[in-house]
Amino acid sequence: MHPVLFHIGSFNIACYGPLIALGVLIGVYLMVRRGKSVGIAPEFILDLTFYCVILGFVGSRVFFILGDLRGFAQTPWAYIFSRQGYVFFGGLLSALLFAIWFVRHRRVEPWQIGDVAAPSIALAHMFGRLGCFCSGCCYGRVCAPGHEHWGISFPLYLDPQTGQPSQMFNFAYWDHLTRYPDRLGPGATASLPVIPVQLYEAAANLLIFAVLMWLWRRRRFRGQVFAVYLMIYGAVRFALEFFRGDYGDTVFYGLLQRGQMSQTLCVLAIIAGAAIWWLRRKTPLQLPQPKAPSVVSPPPSPEPPRAESPPRRKNTRRR
């Protein structure tokens, strides 16, 4: 774990932000290349990405707050300005809703841009999960006794200003210190071994990116790549939620745990992807060309009247 990239005075520049930025830049570059091949202007992709990234972060934070309204009511500013607390599906949904309006406003074919964007979303998400691993958030379950070699322990991060354990990056450590006091004492310098679920999801997103890039060159209808992304990622995320260890609290006033809420969204994503595939499987890949107006030949113009020749004079000369 390497949560802080560098320090500027007392302000820490965490690894999470630069990794997200790197993923977005690479994803946008690949989107522009794919967009050019289907006639989408680079300026449109840059505008769409700019707004979707901003709304994605806002939406992911809003979904996190909606899941814990009691905590938000007690300390609202801490929830709003905290560096942690993002829900990927919230960001994806908010960015998707804006993208639907934006492409209609700009009169761009929505399923075409969905296919162009899907591989880049998976790639940027991979960099995001690497950022989670560096920061120590979104950690996995504690490894069962005898299987510690499959896990990883996050070292205790000390605040460079005070030399004391930081409250920001030691998520697994503080959680284990509370829940497993018999296994992790106050003098421990690292968390208990946990399943590196962040690395599993990063590897899964990289594999999804490779599959979608392979499918891009072989797609048969518009919307196919986006539908496959929803189905594959929904299934992968649903399985990985069983290995998450940072879901001790409940959401929606105790009705669901965070993992159960995420799995519900995964099921909805799978259903949406399957519905898109089924409804669009017979549509042509090429955009329909606008019909040329039928050309009606104009009626022939009437010929101008001929000038009458003078009557021939009869030859009255006597022979």
Backbone hydrogen bonds in HBPLUS format (Angstrom, degrees):
<---DONOR---> <-ACCEPTOR-->    atom                        ^
c    i                          cat <-CA-CA->   ^        H-A-AA   ^      H-
h    n   atom  resd res      DA  || num        DHA   H-A  angle D-A-AA Bond
n    s   type  num  typ     dist DA aas  dist angle  dist       angle   num
A0015-CYS N   A0003-PRO O   2.85 MM  12  5.63 155.3  1.91 142.4 145.4     1
A0005-LEU N   A0013-ILE O   2.69 MM   8  5.63 152.8  1.76 152.0 159.9     2
A0013-ILE N   A0006-PHE O   2.94 MM   7  5.50 166.9  1.96 174.7 175.4     3
A0008-ILE N   A0011-PHE O   2.81 MM   3  5.15 172.3  1.82 162.0 164.6     4
A0011-PHE N   A0008-ILE O   3.03 MM   3  5.15 160.7  2.07 124.3 124.7     5
A0019-LEU N   A0015-CYS O   3.10 MM   4  6.19 158.2  2.15 154.2 160.6     6
A0020-ILE N   A0016-TYR O   3.01 MM   4  6.24 157.0  2.06 151.5 158.0     7
A0021-ALA N   A0017-GLY O   2.93 MM   4  6.19 163.3  1.96 157.0 161.9     8
A0022-LEU N   A0018-PRO O   2.88 MM   4  6.06 154.7  1.95 144.5 151.2     9
A0023-GLY N   A0019-LEU O   2.97 MM   4  6.20 159.1  2.02 147.5 152.9    10
A0024-VAL N   A0020-ILE O   2.93 MM   4  6.21 156.0  1.99 152.2 158.8    11
A0025-LEU N   A0021-ALA O   2.97 MM   4  6.17 163.5  1.99 151.2 155.4    12
A0026-ILE N   A0022-LEU O   3.05 MM   4  6.26 169.4  2.06 153.2 155.7    13
A0027-GLY N   A0023-GLY O   2.92 MM   4  5.97 157.5  1.97 142.9 150.3    14
A0028-VAL N   A0024-VAL O   2.81 MM   4  5.99 157.5  1.86 152.8 158.2    15
A0029-TYR N   A0025-LEU O   3.02 MM   4  6.21 159.4  2.06 147.0 152.7    16
A0030-LEU N   A0026-ILE O   3.08 MM   4  6.36 159.1  2.12 150.4 155.1    17
A0031-MET N   A0027-GLY O   2.89 MM   4  6.10 147.0  2.00 142.3 152.6    18
A0032-VAL N   A0028-VAL O   2.90 MM   4  6.13 156.6  1.95 153.8 158.5    19
A0033-ARG N   A0029-TYR O   3.23 MM   4  6.51 155.9  2.29 141.9 147.9    20
A0034-ARG N   A0030-LEU O   3.00 MM   4  6.25 164.7  2.03 150.4 154.1    21
A0035-GLY N   A0031-MET O   2.73 MM   4  5.81 155.9  1.78 149.1 157.2    22
A0036-LYS N   A0032-VAL O   2.99 MM   4  6.14 154.7  2.06 147.1 151.9    23
A0037-SER N   A0034-ARG O   3.15 MM   3  5.31 125.3  2.46  97.9 111.4    24
A0038-VAL N   A0035-GLY O   3.10 MM   3  5.44 150.3  2.19 106.8 115.4    25
A0040-ILE N   A0035-GLY O   2.79 MM   5  4.76 168.6  1.80 141.4 137.5    26
A0039-GLY N   A0036-LYS O   3.27 MM   3  5.02 169.0  2.28 101.2 104.0    27
A0044-PHE N   A0041-ALA O   3.16 MM   3  5.46 127.3  2.46 104.1 116.2    28
A0045-ILE N   A0041-ALA O   3.40 MM   4  6.82 156.9  2.46 148.9 154.4    29
A0046-LEU N   A0042-PRO O   2.96 MM   4  6.22 160.7  2.00 156.1 161.0    30
A0047-ASP N   A0043-GLU O   3.03 MM   4  6.20 162.8  2.06 147.0 151.6    31
A0048-LEU N   A0044-PHE O   2.93 MM   4  6.09 166.4  1.94 151.9 156.0    32
A0049-THR N   A0045-ILE O   2.89 MM   4  5.99 163.0  1.92 149.2 154.0    33
A0050-PHE N   A0046-LEU O   3.03 MM   4  6.13 161.7  2.06 147.6 152.4    34
A0051-TYR N   A0047-ASP O   3.27 MM   4  6.53 170.1  2.28 156.0 156.4    35
A0052-CYS N   A0048-LEU O   2.97 MM   4  6.04 159.8  2.01 150.2 156.8    36
A0053-VAL N   A0049-THR O   2.91 MM   4  5.94 158.1  1.96 152.8 156.8    37
A0054-ILE N   A0050-PHE O   3.40 MM   4  6.61 165.4  2.42 143.6 147.1    38
A0055-LEU N   A0051-TYR O   2.95 MM   4  6.13 174.1  1.95 156.0 158.0    39
A0056-GLY N   A0052-CYS O   2.70 MM   4  5.62 139.4  1.86 137.2 149.2    40
A0057-PHE N   A0053-VAL O   3.14 MM   4  6.38 157.7  2.19 148.3 151.2    41
A0058-VAL N   A0054-ILE O   3.12 MM   4  6.42 163.2  2.15 149.2 154.3    42
A0059-GLY N   A0055-LEU O   2.75 MM   4  5.83 164.0  1.78 147.5 152.5    43
A0060-SER N   A0056-GLY O   2.94 MM   4  6.03 157.0  1.99 144.6 150.8    44
A0061-ARG N   A0057-PHE O   3.11 MM   4  6.28 153.8  2.18 144.4 150.7    45
A0062-VAL N   A0058-VAL O   2.92 MM   4  6.17 157.7  1.97 150.7 157.6    46
A0063-PHE N   A0059-GLY O   2.96 MM   4  6.16 160.3  2.00 150.5 154.8    47
A0064-PHE N   A0060-SER O   3.18 MM   4  6.33 148.1  2.29 134.9 143.3    48
A0087-VAL N   A0060-SER O   3.17 MM  27  4.51 144.8  2.30  99.9 110.0    49
A0065-ILE N   A0061-ARG O   2.96 MM   4  6.28 154.3  2.03 150.6 157.3    50
A0066-LEU N   A0062-VAL O   2.87 MM   4  6.14 157.9  1.92 151.8 158.1    51
A0067-GLY N   A0063-PHE O   3.16 MM   4  6.31 137.4  2.35 137.4 147.1    52
A0068-ASP N   A0065-ILE O   2.99 MM   3  5.28 152.5  2.07 107.6 116.2    53
A0072-PHE N   A0068-ASP O   3.06 MM   4  6.31 155.4  2.13 147.9 155.6    54
A0073-ALA N   A0069-LEU O   2.89 MM   4  6.02 150.0  1.98 142.3 149.5    55
A0074-GLN N   A0070-ARG O   3.22 MM   4  6.51 141.0  2.38 141.1 150.7    56
A0075-THR N   A0071-GLY O   3.06 MM   4  6.31 167.7  2.08 156.0 158.0    57
A0079-TYR N   A0075-THR O   3.38 MM   4  6.69 147.0  2.50 145.7 154.0    58
A0079-TYR N   A0076-PRO O   3.11 MM   3  5.25 124.5  2.43  98.4 112.1    59
A0080-ILE N   A0076-PRO O   3.01 MM   4  6.28 151.6  2.09 150.9 159.3    60
A0081-PHE N   A0077-TRP O   3.01 MM   4  6.01 171.9  2.02 152.8 154.5    61
A0090-GLY N   A0087-VAL O   3.07 MM   3  5.33 125.6  2.38 102.8 116.9    62
A0091-GLY N   A0087-VAL O   3.19 MM   4  6.61 154.4  2.26 153.4 160.2    63
A0092-LEU N   A0088-PHE O   2.86 MM   4  6.16 160.3  1.90 156.5 162.9    64
A0093-LEU N   A0089-PHE O   2.91 MM   4  5.96 160.5  1.95 143.7 148.6    65
A0094-SER N   A0090-GLY O   3.09 MM   4  6.18 167.3  2.10 146.7 150.2    66
A0095-ALA N   A0091-GLY O   2.99 MM   4  6.03 163.0  2.02 147.5 152.7    67
A0096-LEU N   A0092-LEU O   2.89 MM   4  5.95 148.4  1.99 140.7 150.1    68
A0097-LEU N   A0093-LEU O   2.95 MM   4  6.18 159.4  2.00 151.9 156.2    69
A0098-PHE N   A0094-SER O   3.16 MM   4  6.36 161.4  2.19 145.4 150.3    70
A0099-ALA N   A0095-ALA O   2.87 MM   4  6.02 155.3  1.93 144.1 151.8    71
A0100-ILE N   A0096-LEU O   2.98 MM   4  6.21 151.9  2.06 149.2 155.3    72
A0101-TRP N   A0097-LEU O   3.33 MM   4  6.65 162.1  2.36 144.8 148.3    73
A0102-PHE N   A0098-PHE O   2.83 MM   4  6.03 161.8  1.86 154.7 160.8    74
A0103-VAL N   A0099-ALA O   2.90 MM   4  5.97 169.4  1.91 154.0 155.4    75
A0104-ARG N   A0100-ILE O   3.28 MM   4  6.34 153.2  2.36 139.3 146.4    76
A0105-HIS N   A0101-TRP O   2.90 MM   4  6.07 152.2  1.97 147.4 155.9    77
A0106-ARG N   A0102-PHE O   2.93 MM   4  6.18 152.9  2.01 148.5 155.3    78
A0107-ARG N   A0103-VAL O   2.82 MM   4  5.71 106.9  2.37 128.5 145.5    79
A0108-VAL N   A0103-VAL O   2.83 MM   5  5.02 167.6  1.85 147.9 152.2    80
A0113-ILE N   A0109-GLU O   3.36 MM   4  6.70 159.1  2.40 152.3 157.1    81
A0114-GLY N   A0110-PRO O   2.96 MM   4  6.19 145.0  2.09 144.7 155.3    82
A0115-ASP N   A0111-TRP O   3.13 MM   4  6.31 154.2  2.20 141.3 146.0    83
A0116-VAL N   A0112-GLN O   3.07 MM   4  6.35 150.2  2.16 142.6 151.4    84
A0117-ALA N   A0113-ILE O   2.96 MM   4  6.05 150.4  2.04 144.1 150.9    85
A0118-ALA N   A0114-GLY O   3.10 MM   4  6.07 149.2  2.20 146.5 152.9    86
A0121-ILE N   A0117-ALA O   3.01 MM   4  6.24 146.9  2.13 156.8 167.2    87
A0122-ALA N   A0118-ALA O   3.24 MM   4  6.57 161.0  2.28 155.5 158.8    88
A0123-LEU N   A0119-PRO O   3.05 MM   4  6.33 156.6  2.11 146.5 153.2    89
A0124-ALA N   A0120-SER O   2.92 MM   4  6.04 169.0  1.93 150.4 153.2    90
A0125-HIS N   A0121-ILE O   2.95 MM   4  6.05 152.0  2.03 144.9 153.2    91
A0126-MET N   A0122-ALA O   3.06 MM   4  6.31 140.9  2.21 140.1 149.8    92
A0126-MET N   A0123-LEU O   3.11 MM   3  5.13 124.3  2.43  94.9 109.0    93
A0127-PHE N   A0123-LEU O   3.32 MM   4  6.78 155.5  2.39 149.8 154.0    94
A0128-GLY N   A0124-ALA O   3.04 MM   4  6.35 148.5  2.14 142.7 152.2    95
A0129-ARG N   A0125-HIS O   2.96 MM   4  6.27 152.7  2.04 150.5 156.0    96
A0130-LEU N   A0126-MET O   3.09 MM   4  6.44 147.9  2.19 146.1 155.2    97
A0131-GLY N   A0127-PHE O   3.01 MM   4  6.32 145.7  2.13 141.4 150.8    98
A0131-GLY N   A0128-GLY O   3.08 MM   3  4.96 117.6  2.49  90.3 105.8    99
A0132-CYS N   A0128-GLY O   2.94 MM   4  6.36 142.2  2.09 140.7 151.8   100
A0133-PHE N   A0129-ARG O   3.00 MM   4  6.29 152.9  2.07 144.0 150.4   101
A0134-CYS N   A0130-LEU O   3.00 MM   4  6.31 156.9  2.05 146.4 152.4   102
A0135-SER N   A0131-GLY O   2.97 MM   4  6.16 149.9  2.07 144.6 152.7   103
A0136-GLY N   A0132-CYS O   2.84 MM   4  5.91 126.9  2.13 141.4 155.3   104
A0137-CYS N   A0132-CYS O   3.18 MM   5  5.28 128.7  2.46 145.8 149.1   105
A0136-GLY N   A0133-PHE O   3.29 MM   3  5.06 136.1  2.49  90.8 102.6   106
A0245-GLY N   A0139-TYR O   2.95 MM 106  5.81 175.8  1.95 133.3 132.7   107
A0141-ARG N   A0243-PHE O   2.82 MM 102  5.59 141.0  1.98 146.4 146.1   108
A0195-ILE N   A0141-ARG O   2.90 MM  54  5.64 152.2  1.97 153.3 160.8   109
A0143-CYS N   A0193-PRO O   2.89 MM  50  5.82 169.3  1.90 145.4 148.4   110
A0147-HIS N   A0144-ALA O   2.93 MM   3  5.52 157.7  1.98 145.6 146.8   111
A0150-TRP N   A0147-HIS O   3.12 MM   3  5.82 165.1  2.14 118.8 123.3   112
A0151-GLY N   A0148-GLU O   3.01 MM   3  5.37 160.3  2.05 112.3 118.8   113
A0152-ILE N   A0194-VAL O   2.85 MM  42  5.37 147.1  1.96 140.5 148.2   114
A0194-VAL N   A0152-ILE O   3.01 MM  42  5.37 168.8  2.03 126.9 127.9   115
A0191-SER N   A0154-PHE O   2.93 MM  37  5.31 156.0  1.99 137.9 144.6   116
A0156-LEU N   A0189-THR O   2.81 MM  33  5.23 160.2  1.85 142.5 136.0   117
A0166-SER N   A0157-TYR O   2.93 MM   9  6.00 174.2  1.93 157.1 158.0   118
A0159-ASP N   A0164-GLN O   2.72 MM   5  5.49 169.6  1.73 161.7 157.9   119
A0163-GLY N   A0159-ASP O   2.60 MM   4  5.05 150.4  1.68 153.2 160.6   120
A0174-TRP N   A0170-ASN O   3.07 MM   4  6.22 174.7  2.07 156.8 157.3   121
A0175-ASP N   A0171-PHE O   3.13 MM   4  6.21 157.0  2.18 146.7 153.7   122
A0176-HIS N   A0172-ALA O   2.88 MM   4  5.99 163.0  1.91 151.3 155.6   123
A0177-LEU N   A0173-TYR O   2.89 MM   4  6.03 149.9  1.98 147.3 156.5   124
A0178-THR N   A0174-TRP O   3.24 MM   4  6.38 137.5  2.43 135.8 144.6   125
A0178-THR N   A0175-ASP O   3.22 MM   3  5.34 133.2  2.45  95.9 107.8   126
A0179-ARG N   A0175-ASP O   2.97 MM   4  6.19 163.4  2.00 152.2 157.2   127
A0180-TYR N   A0176-HIS O   2.76 MM   4  5.14 153.6  1.83 135.4 142.6   128
A0183-ARG N   A0180-TYR O   3.09 MM   3  5.41 146.0  2.21 107.1 116.7   129
A0184-LEU N   A0180-TYR O   2.94 MM   4  6.03 143.9  2.07 156.1 167.1   130
A0188-ALA N   A0185-GLY O   3.13 MM   3  5.57 166.1  2.15 120.2 121.7   131
A0197-VAL N   A0195-ILE O   2.73 MM   2  5.50 136.4  1.92 110.9  96.7   132
A0199-LEU N   A0196-PRO O   3.07 MM   3  5.60 125.1  2.39 109.9 121.7   133
A0200-TYR N   A0196-PRO O   3.21 MM   4  6.61 152.5  2.29 146.1 154.4   134
A0201-GLU N   A0197-VAL O   2.96 MM   4  6.18 160.9  1.99 148.7 152.8   135
A0202-ALA N   A0198-GLN O   2.91 MM   4  6.12 151.6  1.99 142.4 151.1   136
A0203-ALA N   A0199-LEU O   2.93 MM   4  6.08 162.0  1.96 147.0 151.3   137
A0204-ALA N   A0200-TYR O   2.90 MM   4  6.14 152.0  1.98 143.6 152.2   138
A0205-ASN N   A0201-GLU O   2.87 MM   4  6.08 157.6  1.92 149.5 154.5   139
A0206-LEU N   A0202-ALA O   3.03 MM   4  6.29 152.1  2.11 145.6 153.2   140
A0207-LEU N   A0203-ALA O   2.99 MM   4  6.26 153.4  2.06 145.6 152.7   141
A0208-ILE N   A0204-ALA O   2.83 MM   4  6.12 154.8  1.89 148.4 156.1   142
A0209-PHE N   A0205-ASN O   2.88 MM   4  6.07 155.9  1.94 145.1 151.4   143
A0210-ALA N   A0206-LEU O   3.08 MM   4  6.37 155.7  2.14 143.9 149.7   144
A0211-VAL N   A0207-LEU O   2.95 MM   4  6.25 158.0  2.00 151.3 157.2   145
A0212-LEU N   A0208-ILE O   2.90 MM   4  6.10 164.1  1.92 155.9 159.9   146
A0213-MET N   A0209-PHE O   2.96 MM   4  6.15 154.6  2.03 148.9 155.8   147
A0214-TRP N   A0210-ALA O   3.03 MM   4  6.24 152.0  2.11 143.4 150.8   148
A0215-LEU N   A0211-VAL O   2.88 MM   4  6.14 153.5  1.95 146.7 154.7   149
A0216-TRP N   A0212-LEU O   2.82 MM   4  5.95 140.7  1.98 142.1 152.6   150
A0218-ARG N   A0215-LEU O   2.87 MM   3  4.98 150.3  1.95 107.0 116.9   151
A0219-ARG N   A0215-LEU O   2.85 MM   4  5.64 104.0  2.44 158.2 173.8   152
A0224-GLN N   A0221-PHE O   3.31 MM   3  5.81 157.1  2.37 132.4 132.2   153
A0227-ALA N   A0223-GLY O   3.01 MM   4  6.08 155.3  2.07 144.0 151.1   154
A0228-VAL N   A0224-GLN O   3.00 MM   4  6.22 159.3  2.05 150.7 155.8   155
A0229-TYR N   A0225-VAL O   2.99 MM   4  6.24 153.7  2.06 146.7 154.2   156
A0230-LEU N   A0226-PHE O   3.12 MM   4  6.41 162.3  2.15 150.9 153.9   157
A0231-MET N   A0227-ALA O   3.13 MM   4  6.38 160.9  2.17 149.2 154.2   158
A0232-ILE N   A0228-VAL O   2.88 MM   4  5.99 175.1  1.88 158.7 160.3   159
A0233-TYR N   A0229-TYR O   2.94 MM   4  5.84 161.8  1.97 151.5 156.6   160
A0234-GLY N   A0230-LEU O   3.03 MM   4  5.77 149.7  2.13 131.6 141.0   161
A0235-ALA N   A0231-MET O   3.07 MM   4  6.20 155.9  2.13 143.3 149.1   162
A0236-VAL N   A0232-ILE O   2.93 MM   4  6.18 165.8  1.95 157.1 161.1   163
A0237-ARG N   A0233-TYR O   2.84 MM   4  5.88 171.5  1.85 155.1 158.0   164
A0238-PHE N   A0234-GLY O   3.00 MM   4  5.99 151.9  2.08 138.1 146.2   165
A0239-ALA N   A0235-ALA O   3.17 MM   4  6.42 156.3  2.23 145.4 150.3   166
A0240-LEU N   A0236-VAL O   2.99 MM   4  6.24 160.8  2.03 152.6 158.3   167
A0241-GLU N   A0237-ARG O   3.04 MM   4  6.11 137.6  2.23 146.1 154.9   168
A0242-PHE N   A0239-ALA O   3.29 MM   3  5.95 154.4  2.36 113.3 119.1   169
A0243-PHE N   A0240-LEU O   2.95 MM   3  5.43 154.2  2.01 113.3 121.3   170
A0244-ARG N   A0241-GLU O   3.33 MM   3  5.26 165.8  2.35 102.1 106.3   171
A0251-VAL N   A0256-LEU O   2.57 MM   5  5.38 168.7  1.59 165.8 168.0   172
A0256-LEU N   A0251-VAL O   3.27 MM   5  5.38 178.6  2.27 149.0 148.6   173
A0255-LEU N   A0252-PHE O   3.24 MM   3  5.55 158.7  2.28 107.6 114.0   174
A0260-GLN N   A0257-GLN O   3.09 MM   3  5.20 117.7  2.49  97.6 112.6   175
A0261-MET N   A0257-GLN O   2.97 MM   4  6.32 154.3  2.04 153.9 161.5   176
A0262-SER N   A0258-ARG O   2.96 MM   4  6.23 160.2  1.99 151.2 156.2   177
A0263-GLN N   A0259-GLY O   2.93 MM   4  6.15 154.1  2.00 144.4 151.8   178
A0264-THR N   A0260-GLN O   2.92 MM   4  6.13 146.4  2.03 142.1 151.1   179
A0265-LEU N   A0261-MET O   3.09 MM   4  6.43 155.9  2.15 148.2 153.8   180
A0266-CYS N   A0262-SER O   2.89 MM   4  6.19 143.7  2.02 142.3 153.5   181
A0267-VAL N   A0263-GLN O   2.98 MM   4  6.27 155.8  2.04 147.6 152.2   182
A0268-LEU N   A0264-THR O   3.10 MM   4  6.42 158.0  2.15 146.2 152.1   183
A0269-ALA N   A0265-LEU O   2.91 MM   4  6.15 149.2  2.01 143.8 152.3   184
A0270-ILE N   A0266-CYS O   2.95 MM   4  6.27 156.1  2.01 151.3 157.3   185
A0271-ILE N   A0267-VAL O   2.97 MM   4  6.23 162.4  2.00 151.9 156.6   186
A0272-ALA N   A0268-LEU O   2.90 MM   4  6.06 158.6  1.94 146.2 152.4   187
A0273-GLY N   A0269-ALA O   2.91 MM   4  6.11 163.0  1.94 149.8 154.3   188
A0274-ALA N   A0270-ILE O   2.96 MM   4  6.16 161.7  1.99 150.4 155.4   189
A0275-ALA N   A0271-ILE O   2.90 MM   4  6.08 154.1  1.96 147.6 155.0   190
A0276-ILE N   A0272-ALA O   2.93 MM   4  6.17 160.1  1.97 152.4 157.3   191
A0277-TRP N   A0273-GLY O   3.03 MM   4  6.25 163.8  2.06 148.9 153.2   192
A0278-TRP N   A0274-ALA O   2.96 MM   4  6.15 164.4  1.99 148.7 152.8   193
A0279-LEU N   A0275-ALA O   2.92 MM   4  6.00 166.8  1.93 154.4 157.9   194
A0280-ARG N   A0276-ILE O   3.04 MM   4  5.93 145.8  2.16 146.5 154.1   195
A0283-THR N   A0280-ARG O   3.18 MM   3  5.38 166.0  2.20 110.5 114.8   196
